[in-house]
């Protein structure tokens, strides 16, 4: 298996002096791990292992409009740095992309990624019961799906991966769509803009986290800008209400004057909140 070692010296150009020492720590990258196949194509993820791992893992859903774009792993280091600095091992998950694959197929992929990592957790130095999931927009939607609709796997499956649970111990989601019922109507602008939504609308309830909340759901952090026009903040507010009613540990962080996609101080604030959430719910815990 190919392994890359990357020294984060590039951040010394833009970071405060007190952070330079941390930035120079080595991160081990294991690129393009194959966790499944479909239509003759490989489903892959990259692994980012910090110098001092804390034993917990965070799966990042690479998904915008349910399209999963590949990039050089090194290009993701700045995005993952706060988690890596805190000792989390990060898994950068890619799924079968729109327009070829629709949301039901995409969800099947990310479920498999959790099962695969749980099966191979020892190889990556993580506790299989201390896995979190994080994503933004479509990636946030997929994270919430995993947090609200997990299962224990199929004990009799021939594929050992499918025998594993896809449950995660904590969720963080930026500006996530939580109710797809209107999105899958052919008259909806979302339906026309995002081909992944062009699936049987009778299945919309199954893929709407808002409608799937139960008391055993994973602790969930929602982060949303109050000026988001693409995915209105009501999506997070509505599911937050469901979490409260079902007594699911959850928080909603509202970023004032922020639109869809965080930048600058807003991004720093959101990223720190994600780290603190996973520290609270993943570190030192084994359920």
C-alpha positions as CSV (number, residue, x, y, z in Angstrom):
1,X,0.0,0.0,0.0
2,X,1.4,3.3,-1.0
3,X,2.1,5.8,1.9
4,X,3.0,9.4,1.6
5,X,4.6,11.5,4.4
6,X,3.8,15.2,4.3
7,X,5.4,17.9,6.4
8,X,3.0,20.8,6.9
9,X,5.6,23.5,6.6
10,X,3.6,25.4,4.0
11,X,1.2,26.6,6.7
12,X,4.0,28.6,8.4
13,X,3.5,31.2,5.7
14,X,0.0,32.0,6.8
15,X,-0.3,30.9,10.4
16,X,0.6,32.7,13.6
17,X,4.1,31.9,14.9
18,X,2.7,30.0,17.9
19,X,1.0,27.5,15.5
20,X,4.1,26.9,13.3
21,X,5.5,24.2,15.5
22,X,2.3,22.2,15.3
23,X,2.1,22.7,11.5
24,X,5.5,21.1,11.1
25,X,4.4,17.8,12.6
26,X,4.3,14.9,10.1
27,X,1.0,13.5,8.8
28,X,1.0,10.1,7.3
29,X,-1.3,9.8,4.3
30,X,-2.6,6.5,2.9
31,X,-4.2,7.5,-0.5
32,X,-6.8,5.7,-2.5
33,X,-7.8,2.9,-0.2
34,X,-10.4,0.8,-2.1
35,X,-13.5,0.1,0.1
36,X,-15.7,-1.3,-2.7
37,X,-16.5,-1.5,-6.4
38,X,-19.4,-0.6,-8.6
39,X,-19.8,-0.7,-12.4
40,X,-16.2,-1.7,-12.7
41,X,-15.0,1.4,-10.7
42,X,-13.3,1.6,-7.4
43,X,-14.8,3.4,-4.4
44,X,-11.9,5.0,-2.5
45,X,-10.9,7.0,0.5
46,X,-7.7,8.6,1.8
47,X,-6.5,8.2,5.4
48,X,-4.7,11.1,7.2
49,X,-2.9,9.9,10.4
50,X,-1.6,12.5,12.8
51,X,1.7,12.1,14.6
52,X,0.0,11.6,17.9
53,X,-3.3,9.8,17.2
54,X,-5.9,9.8,20.0
55,X,-7.6,6.6,18.8
56,X,-10.7,8.2,17.3
57,X,-11.6,8.6,13.6
58,X,-13.6,11.2,11.7
59,X,-15.0,10.3,8.3
60,X,-15.3,13.4,6.0
61,X,-17.9,13.1,3.3
62,X,-16.5,14.6,0.1
63,X,-19.8,15.7,-1.5
64,X,-21.1,18.9,-3.0
65,X,-24.5,18.5,-4.8
66,X,-23.9,14.7,-4.2
67,X,-20.9,15.0,-6.5
68,X,-17.7,13.6,-5.0
69,X,-14.6,15.3,-6.5
70,X,-11.1,13.8,-6.3
71,X,-8.2,15.9,-5.4
72,X,-4.6,15.3,-4.4
73,X,-4.7,14.4,-0.7
74,X,-2.2,17.1,0.1
75,X,-4.8,19.6,-1.0
76,X,-7.0,18.6,1.9
77,X,-4.5,19.1,4.6
78,X,-5.4,22.6,5.5
79,X,-9.1,21.6,5.8
80,X,-8.3,18.7,8.1
81,X,-5.5,20.4,10.1
82,X,-7.6,21.3,13.2
83,X,-8.7,17.7,13.6
84,X,-5.2,16.3,12.9
85,X,-3.7,18.7,15.4
86,X,-6.1,17.3,18.0
87,X,-5.1,13.8,17.3
88,X,-8.0,12.6,15.1
89,X,-7.4,10.2,12.3
90,X,-9.3,11.5,9.3
91,X,-10.8,9.5,6.5
92,X,-11.6,11.4,3.3
93,X,-14.5,9.5,1.8
94,X,-15.5,9.6,-1.9
95,X,-18.7,8.1,-3.2
96,X,-20.2,7.3,-6.6
97,X,-21.0,10.7,-8.0
98,X,-24.0,12.5,-9.6
99,X,-25.2,12.5,-12.3
100,X,-24.5,8.8,-12.8
101,X,-25.6,7.8,-9.3
102,X,-28.6,9.1,-7.3
103,X,-29.0,9.6,-3.6
104,X,-30.1,6.1,-2.7
105,X,-26.9,4.7,-4.4
106,X,-24.7,7.4,-2.8
107,X,-26.1,6.6,0.6
108,X,-25.3,2.9,0.0
109,X,-21.7,3.9,-0.7
110,X,-21.1,5.9,2.4
111,X,-22.7,3.2,4.6
112,X,-20.2,0.8,3.1
113,X,-17.3,3.2,3.9
114,X,-18.3,3.2,7.6
115,X,-18.6,-0.6,7.6
116,X,-15.2,-1.0,5.9
117,X,-13.4,1.3,8.2
118,X,-15.0,-0.4,11.2
119,X,-13.8,-3.8,9.9
120,X,-10.3,-2.5,9.4
121,X,-10.1,-0.1,12.3
122,X,-7.1,-1.8,13.9
123,X,-5.1,-1.3,10.8
124,X,-5.7,2.5,11.0
125,X,-5.2,2.7,14.7
126,X,-8.7,3.8,15.6
127,X,-11.4,2.4,17.9
128,X,-14.3,1.0,15.8
129,X,-16.7,2.5,18.4
130,X,-15.2,6.0,18.2
131,X,-16.0,6.9,14.7
132,X,-17.5,10.3,13.8
133,X,-18.8,11.7,10.5
134,X,-18.6,15.2,9.2
135,X,-19.6,17.0,6.0
136,X,-21.1,20.2,4.4
137,X,-24.2,20.7,2.3
138,X,-24.7,17.3,0.5
139,X,-21.9,16.0,2.7
140,X,-23.9,17.2,5.7
141,X,-27.0,15.5,4.5
142,X,-25.1,12.2,4.1
143,X,-23.6,12.7,7.6
144,X,-27.1,13.1,9.1
145,X,-28.4,10.0,7.2
146,X,-25.6,8.0,8.9
147,X,-26.5,9.5,12.2
148,X,-30.2,8.9,12.0
149,X,-30.6,5.7,10.0
150,X,-27.8,3.3,11.0
151,X,-28.1,-0.5,11.2
152,X,-26.1,-3.3,12.8
153,X,-25.1,-4.9,9.5
154,X,-26.1,-8.3,8.1
155,X,-24.5,-11.1,10.3
156,X,-25.1,-13.7,7.6
157,X,-23.7,-11.7,4.7
158,X,-20.9,-13.4,2.7
159,X,-19.1,-10.0,2.4
160,X,-17.5,-9.4,5.8
161,X,-17.8,-5.6,5.2
162,X,-21.6,-5.9,5.1
163,X,-21.6,-7.8,8.4
164,X,-20.4,-4.6,10.2
165,X,-22.5,-1.9,11.7
166,X,-22.6,1.5,9.9
167,X,-23.4,3.3,13.2
168,X,-21.3,6.4,14.0
169,X,-20.7,7.8,17.5
170,X,-21.1,11.5,16.6
171,X,-22.1,13.8,13.7
172,X,-21.2,17.3,12.6
173,X,-23.0,18.9,9.6
174,X,-22.6,22.2,7.9
175,X,-25.7,23.7,6.3
176,X,-27.3,20.3,5.5
177,X,-30.5,19.6,3.5
178,X,-32.7,17.7,6.0
179,X,-36.0,17.4,4.1
180,X,-35.9,16.2,0.5
181,X,-39.6,15.9,-0.1
182,X,-39.9,19.2,-2.1
183,X,-36.5,18.8,-3.7
184,X,-37.5,15.6,-5.5
185,X,-40.5,17.1,-7.2
186,X,-39.9,17.6,-10.9
187,X,-41.0,21.2,-10.7
188,X,-38.4,22.0,-8.1
189,X,-35.3,24.0,-9.2
190,X,-33.3,21.7,-7.0
191,X,-34.5,18.7,-9.0
192,X,-33.3,20.3,-12.2
193,X,-30.0,21.5,-10.8
194,X,-28.9,18.4,-8.9
195,X,-29.4,15.1,-10.8
196,X,-28.8,13.1,-7.7
197,X,-32.3,14.1,-6.6
198,X,-33.9,12.6,-9.6
199,X,-35.0,9.4,-8.0
200,X,-38.3,7.9,-7.0
201,X,-40.0,10.5,-5.0
202,X,-41.8,7.9,-3.0
203,X,-38.4,7.2,-1.3
204,X,-37.9,10.8,-0.3
205,X,-39.0,10.2,3.3
206,X,-36.3,7.5,3.7
207,X,-33.6,9.9,2.7
208,X,-34.9,12.9,4.7
209,X,-33.0,13.0,8.1
210,X,-35.7,15.3,9.5
211,X,-38.2,12.4,9.3
212,X,-35.9,9.7,10.6
213,X,-35.0,11.1,14.1
214,X,-35.2,8.6,16.9
215,X,-34.0,8.7,20.6
216,X,-31.0,6.5,19.8
217,X,-29.5,8.8,17.1
218,X,-25.9,9.9,17.3
219,X,-25.0,13.2,19.1
220,X,-25.2,15.8,16.4
221,X,-23.7,19.3,15.8
222,X,-25.4,21.5,13.2
223,X,-23.7,24.6,11.9
224,X,-25.6,26.9,9.6
225,X,-25.4,30.5,8.3
226,X,-28.6,32.6,8.8
227,X,-28.2,34.1,5.3
228,X,-28.0,30.8,3.5
229,X,-30.2,31.0,0.3
230,X,-29.3,27.6,-1.2
231,X,-30.2,25.5,1.9
232,X,-32.2,27.8,4.2
233,X,-31.4,27.6,7.9
234,X,-34.9,26.2,8.5
235,X,-33.5,22.8,7.5
236,X,-31.2,22.8,10.6
237,X,-33.8,24.5,12.8
238,X,-36.4,21.9,12.0
239,X,-34.3,18.9,12.6
240,X,-32.9,20.5,15.8
241,X,-36.5,20.7,17.1
242,X,-36.8,17.0,16.4
243,X,-33.6,16.2,18.2
244,X,-34.9,18.1,21.2
245,X,-38.2,16.3,21.2
246,X,-36.5,12.9,21.0
247,X,-33.8,13.9,23.6
248,X,-31.0,13.4,21.2
249,X,-27.8,15.3,22.3
250,X,-27.6,18.1,19.7
251,X,-26.5,21.7,19.2
252,X,-27.2,24.3,16.5
253,X,-24.5,26.9,16.0
254,X,-25.8,29.8,13.9
255,X,-23.2,31.8,12.0
256,X,-24.7,35.3,11.7
257,X,-24.6,36.9,8.2
258,X,-23.0,33.8,6.7
259,X,-24.3,32.3,3.5
260,X,-23.8,28.8,2.0
261,X,-20.1,28.1,2.5
262,X,-18.0,29.5,5.3
263,X,-15.0,31.7,4.8
264,X,-12.4,33.5,7.0
265,X,-13.4,33.9,10.6
266,X,-16.7,32.0,10.1
267,X,-14.8,29.0,8.8
268,X,-12.4,29.1,11.7
269,X,-15.2,29.3,14.2
270,X,-17.1,26.4,12.6
271,X,-14.0,24.3,12.4
272,X,-13.2,24.8,16.0
273,X,-16.7,23.9,17.0
274,X,-16.4,20.6,15.0
275,X,-13.1,19.8,16.8
276,X,-14.7,20.5,20.2
277,X,-17.7,18.4,19.4
278,X,-15.7,15.4,18.5
279,X,-13.4,15.9,21.5
280,X,-16.5,15.8,23.7
281,X,-18.2,12.8,22.0
282,X,-15.3,10.7,20.7
283,X,-12.2,11.1,22.8
284,X,-11.8,8.6,25.6
285,X,-15.1,6.9,24.9
286,X,-15.7,3.4,23.9
287,X,-19.4,2.4,23.6
